[in-house]
Amino acid sequence: MTGGEAYKAKLLTDDALDAAITAYLADPSKPVALEIAGKSLDVAAAVLANTYSTEVLAREDGTPGQRRQAVKTAILLAPV
């Protein structure tokens, strides 16, 4: 199951997803984990595993919206 599949199945809520994105962007060096169906998703690992997300977050001119979407994409595509 991926984060996106968990989201569609309502195992991952909008609030939990938003909180994880906000926490990660506030300080990527701090651990952020999402609990989904009894499993834990490491947000930093999800971002690092996603080429698109790492490229967007490395850009100096990336907008806050682009950065949020990059982290969200990584979470939704990550295996849980």
Secondary structure as a PSIPRED ss2 file (coil, helix, strand):
# PSIPRED VFORMAT (PSIPRED V4.0)

   1 M C   1.000  0.000  0.000
   2 T E   0.000  0.000  1.000
   3 G H   0.000  1.000  0.000
   4 G H   0.000  1.000  0.000
   5 E H   0.000  1.000  0.000
   6 A H   0.000  1.000  0.000
   7 Y H   0.000  1.000  0.000
   8 K H   0.000  1.000  0.000
   9 A C   1.000  0.000  0.000
  10 K C   1.000  0.000  0.000
  11 L C   1.000  0.000  0.000
  12 L C   1.000  0.000  0.000
  13 T C   1.000  0.000  0.000
  14 D H   0.000  1.000  0.000
  15 D H   0.000  1.000  0.000
  16 A H   0.000  1.000  0.000
  17 L H   0.000  1.000  0.000
  18 D H   0.000  1.000  0.000
  19 A H   0.000  1.000  0.000
  20 A H   0.000  1.000  0.000
  21 I H   0.000  1.000  0.000
  22 T H   0.000  1.000  0.000
  23 A H   0.000  1.000  0.000
  24 Y H   0.000  1.000  0.000
  25 L H   0.000  1.000  0.000
  26 A H   0.000  1.000  0.000
  27 D C   1.000  0.000  0.000
  28 P C   1.000  0.000  0.000
  29 S C   1.000  0.000  0.000
  30 K C   1.000  0.000  0.000
  31 P C   1.000  0.000  0.000
  32 V C   1.000  0.000  0.000
  33 A E   0.000  0.000  1.000
  34 L E   0.000  0.000  1.000
  35 E E   0.000  0.000  1.000
  36 I E   0.000  0.000  1.000
  37 A C   1.000  0.000  0.000
  38 G C   1.000  0.000  0.000
  39 K E   0.000  0.000  1.000
  40 S E   0.000  0.000  1.000
  41 L E   0.000  0.000  1.000
  42 D E   0.000  0.000  1.000
  43 V H   0.000  1.000  0.000
  44 A H   0.000  1.000  0.000
  45 A H   0.000  1.000  0.000
  46 A H   0.000  1.000  0.000
  47 V H   0.000  1.000  0.000
  48 L H   0.000  1.000  0.000
  49 A H   0.000  1.000  0.000
  50 N C   1.000  0.000  0.000
  51 T H   0.000  1.000  0.000
  52 Y H   0.000  1.000  0.000
  53 S H   0.000  1.000  0.000
  54 T H   0.000  1.000  0.000
  55 E H   0.000  1.000  0.000
  56 V H   0.000  1.000  0.000
  57 L H   0.000  1.000  0.000
  58 A H   0.000  1.000  0.000
  59 R C   1.000  0.000  0.000
  60 E C   1.000  0.000  0.000
  61 D C   1.000  0.000  0.000
  62 G C   1.000  0.000  0.000
  63 T C   1.000  0.000  0.000
  64 P H   0.000  1.000  0.000
  65 G H   0.000  1.000  0.000
  66 Q H   0.000  1.000  0.000
  67 R H   0.000  1.000  0.000
  68 R H   0.000  1.000  0.000
  69 Q H   0.000  1.000  0.000
  70 A H   0.000  1.000  0.000
  71 V H   0.000  1.000  0.000
  72 K H   0.000  1.000  0.000
  73 T H   0.000  1.000  0.000
  74 A H   0.000  1.000  0.000
  75 I H   0.000  1.000  0.000
  76 L H   0.000  1.000  0.000
  77 L H   0.000  1.000  0.000
  78 A C   1.000  0.000  0.000
  79 P E   0.000  0.000  1.000
  80 V C   1.000  0.000  0.000
